Amino acid sequence: MPRPFFLPVALCLSIFATGAACAASPVLIYGDDDYPPYSYVENGQLKGIYTEIVREAAQAMPQYQVQLRPVPWKRGVLMLQTGEAFALYPPYLWRDERPYMRYSVPLLMEQMVVFCNQEVVARRKLEHWPADYGGLHIGINAGFLLGDAGLTQALRSGKVVLDAAKGTRTNLLKLMRGRIDCYVSDRLSAQWELQRIRRDRQAGTPMQAIHETAQLASQQGYMGFTLRQPGKYPYRDDFIDQFNAAIVRMQNNGAIRRILERALQP
């Protein structure tokens, strides 16, 4: 029985140049389904800043037929870990914690901050992270890595309780209702969702004010590719090379900046 083979993209392009046609290779990429305004589902459609960046990059790669599909973040990370999924956006760069993942060039810079509710701010000085946060319940998004091993140990030493929940909106509502003390999030994502919560809130519903109390390190979002099951994705290296080249062109020609500006228009 003949063994299956994968026609390299370079060879395919060579054949195409001589007049023969090659079908575009289908590639499925997953995006976080609950990380607005970067990647989220609205009316059944995957939207967001990262989604638009990836879509535009894919248009410059006609030899690949790219399909984007939403997934809960924690499940998406697990799918990369097992090799069930080829690619997922937008993980941060945690090589030691996720050795099964290869990263693209950076797509976008995010600023991580800490928000705390009015009750906590009124009773405690929160000048130094994480030293002043001992004993507090701090919300994070499910599947989110808060930092390296050193920070994790510092939090444990301070008896900080990490409370994971799905999505920015859920965590902000818990924070405003006093079910958690603080929440670590990207600043833009939290501000965007907070505006929607305030707009949608029913009159008279009690909600605490929240305050930004600490600015953490900036993080860049990437496309993450699985290193598992390499035989299942023989196009991986070529796809990553071409995707990276497309992203760099978009950075240089202002396309990513324009996508960001459009997303933030009122």
C-alpha positions, 0 to 999 in steps of 0.5 A, spaced: 500 500 500 503 506 498 504 511 503 501 518 504 505 524 502 505 531 503 506 536 497 511 541 500 508 548 499 514 550 495 514 544 490 506 546 489 508 553 488 513 551 482 508 546 479 503 552 479 508 556 476 508 551 470 501 551 469 498 546 474 494 548 480 494 546 487 489 546 492 489 550 498 491 546 504 486 547 509 488 549 516 484 550 522 486 555 527 482 556 534 481 563 538 479 565 545 472 565 545 471 570 551 477 575 551 474 582 548 475 586 545 481 581 542 478 575 541 470 573 542 464 571 540 458 575 538 452 573 535 455 567 533 461 570 530 468 570 532 470 577 532 476 581 535 482 585 534 487 578 534 481 575 530 482 581 524 490 580 525 490 573 523 484 574 518 488 579 514 495 575 515 491 569 512 489 573 506 496 573 504 497 566 504 493 563 499 496 556 499 492 555 505 485 555 506 485 558 513 478 557 518 478 560 524 474 557 530 472 559 537 474 555 543 474 556 551 481 558 552 482 553 557 480 547 553 484 551 547 490 550 551 489 543 552 488 541 545 495 544 543 498 540 549 495 534 546 496 536 539 489 535 537 489 543 535 494 546 530 494 553 533 491 557 538 491 565 539 493 569 543 497 566 548 503 569 552 510 567 551 511 562 557 516 557 554 518 553 561 510 553 563 508 550 556 514 546 553 509 543 548 508 550 544 511 554 539 510 561 538 509 566 532 512 573 532 509 577 537 502 580 534 500 585 539 502 588 546 498 588 552 498 592 559 497 587 565 494 591 571 490 589 577 483 592 579 481 592 586 474 593 588 472 599 593 471 595 599 478 593 599 481 599 597 478 603 603 481 598 608 488 597 605 494 600 602 495 597 595 502 600 593 506 594 592 505 588 588 504 582 590 507 584 597 501 588 599 496 583 597 497 577 602 490 574 604 486 577 598 482 573 593 484 575 586 481 573 580 484 571 574 481 568 567 481 560 567 487 558 563 491 564 564 498 564 567 499 569 572 507 569 572 513 565 572 515 560 578 518 566 582 511 570 582 507 564 583 511 562 590 511 569 592 503 569 592 503 563 595 507 565 601 503 571 602 497 566 602 494 570 596 488 565 593 487 565 586 480 564 583 479 562 576 473 564 572 471 564 565 472 570 561 473 578 563 466 579 564 465 574 569 471 576 573 469 583 573 462 582 575 465 578 581 469 583 583 464 589 583 459 584 587 465 583 592 465 576 591 473 577 589 477 582 592 482 584 586 482 581 578 488 581 574 487 583 567 489 586 561 487 593 562 484 595 555 480 588 555 477 590 562 475 597 560 472 595 554 468 590 558 466 594 564 463 599 559 458 594 557 457 592 564 455 599 566 451 600 559 447 593 560 446 594 568 439 594 571 438 601 574 438 600 582 443 594 582 448 594 587 455 594 584 462 597 587 466 601 584 473 598 582 480 601 581 486 600 578 491 599 583 498 596 580 501 596 573 504 589 572 509 587 566 506 588 559 505 582 555 505 580 548 500 576 545 502 571 540 499 565 535 501 558 539 502 552 535 503 545 537 509 541 537 505 535 539 503 530 533 508 533 528 506 528 523 499 530 523 501 537 521 507 536 516 505 543 513 507 547 520 514 550 519 512 552 512 505 555 515 509 559 521 514 562 516 509 565 512 505 567 517 510 570 521 512 574 514 505 576 513 505 579 521 511 583 520 509 586 513 503 588 517 507 591 522 511 595 518 505 597 513 501 600 519 495 594 518 495 592 525 495 599 528 489 600 523 485 594 526 487 596 533 484 603 531 478 601 528 476 596 534 477 602 539 472 607 535 466 609 539 
